[in-house]
Amino acid sequence: MYATHRDSRRRFLQQAGLGIVALSMAAPLRRALADAAPQQNAVTPQAALDRLMAGNARYASNHFDIKDFSAGRAARAKAQYPIASILSCADSRVAPELLFDQSPGDLFVVRIAGNYLNLDALSSLEYGVGVLGTPLVLVLGHSNCGAVKAAIQEIQDPKPLPGHIWDITDAVRPGIEDVVKAGGDGLLERAVDANVAYNVARVASAQPVIAEAVKSGRVRVVGAEYELATGKVRLLGG
């Protein structure tokens, strides 16, 4: 029997207290990591975002930085200092390390079909922000997203879905329902953007770890869409 969206939300809220534990662990763990090696992620959120967008420009133009993947391997075995935490779709065509032209250890990536926030994703993002010290959280949607497309179809013409795929459409529905009901041209594109914006708001307000980091100015949460056909990432919102 499928759980309703309300049931899923209740489970999410009931488990949110785990974030308090993560927050209490964050400071000592971050200090321990800081003693291990210089921190490349000791930068502003804007600097981290600029680095990602510069990397995407290289990727889209097929001018990658030449990388020696063996370099720094020993140091990475001791600690990691990613410059951004990314909530990305699990789509096989979306590979954040590649499309942002970053090296191992540069990005802390959480992938789930539909790039929506659930308890597992939140716990990982809290670890990225609270323990690893990422100054940026990026919610990354993409063009022609199958999860968003399925959610649109489920809203317009509800039909049973196999296995637990219904859970995906149930999670994506709240962010896109108004857009779908309004209809109009470019529905899928607008729904993808709406889903990203909805989850940006949820991540930025997630207590206690991320919301407090955002409030202090140490962390910024932004949304973006990756265009499959061009390889370009388009930032959404302000």
C-alpha positions, 0 to 999 in steps of 0.5 A: 500500500502506497504512503500518501504525501502527507504520510511522507511529510510526517515521516520527514518531520518526525525524523528532522530531529536527527539534524540536531545530532548532526549539528552537535557533531559538526563542529568537532568533526570539522575541526578534526578535518581542518587539522588534516590539510589546507581547505580549498573550500574556505571560500565564499559561496559566490566564489564557489558558484563562480568556480562551478560556472567557469567549469561548466563553460569549459565543459560546454565548449569542450575545453576541459582542464587537463587533470592528473587524477593521481595527483592529490590521491594520498591527501584525499585519502585523509580528508575531503574539502568539497566546494559545493554540495549538489542535490542532482537528478539521478539521470545518467546523462547528468554527471555533476563532476563532468559538467562542472569540470571538477576533480575528485574531492571537489563536489559532494553530490547527492543524486535522486530521480527528480532532485527532490529533498527527502530525509536521506538527501537532507542528512547527506546535505547536512553532512556536507554543510555542517561537517565538510564545510561546503559554502554552497548548496546547488539544487540541479534540475535538467531539461527533459527530466523523466521524473518531472514528466512522470509527475505531470502525467500523474497529475493530469491523468492518474494511473498506477505506476510499478513498484515504488516509482509512485513515491517519486511522482508523489514527492515531485507533485507539490512543487509543480502542481500549480504550474501543471494546472495552469497549463500553457506552452513549455509546460515541462520546462516550467515544471522542471524550474518550479521543482528546482525552486521548490526544493531550493526553498526547502533546503534553505529552510531546513533546520537546524544545520542548513538554515542556520548556515544560510542565516549566518551567510556562510552558506548559499543555496541556489538552483540551476537547470542543466540543458542536455542538448547544449551542456550549459547550466542556467542559474535560476532565480536571484 
